[in-house]
Amino acid sequence: MGRTTELRRALKSDVFPLLAERGFAIDERNMPGLVDFRRTRGDRVDFMEFQWEKYGRPRFRLSFGTVSSRGTIAQGIHTPARDMGPGQAPLYVCLYPRGTGSSTRDWFCQDAPFWIRVFGWPARAPSEVIAELLALLPEIDEYLLAGKMGPHCFATPNAPFVNVE
């Protein structure tokens, strides 16, 4: 079993069904590194993306945003809404439980900090990470439905991208 297996299972059983209840559909094309979700609301498409840390540590960040249902255009290339993710949106937001995301230590993570490992204390349980995420989900809802940035949300613009209106 890999280092991320337990945390991935906890997300799949405890978080993904909540997203489905909110109208999001999973897109598994970019798994295992990325897990995407999208939902259509009128002329808008909301997206969420779980990005796993590339070195296999049990860490992920959650990016989200909203775009036109007609997609985006950057440098003359059209990206349909069904393929939308943070990298193709004019603006996306990341949710970090602590810090600003300048390090993967700011991400949702199960692994213990160095000083805890030195004392031989165990890593966090997957349920702790999931509880942390569930407590912050209302900030995602506030942004997607009302455009309000929560204290754990940090916006990143993709300058050349524009919505197709």
Buried (B, 14 or more C-beta within 10 A) or exposed (E): EEBBEBBBEBBEEBBBEEBEEBEBEBBEEEEEEBBBBBBEEEEBBBBBBBBBBEEEBBBBBBBBBBBBBBBBBBEEEEBEBEBBBBEBBBBBBBBBBEEEBEEBBBBBBBBBEEEEEEEEEEBBEBEEBBBBBEEBBEBBEBBBEEEEEBEBBBEEEBEEBEBBE
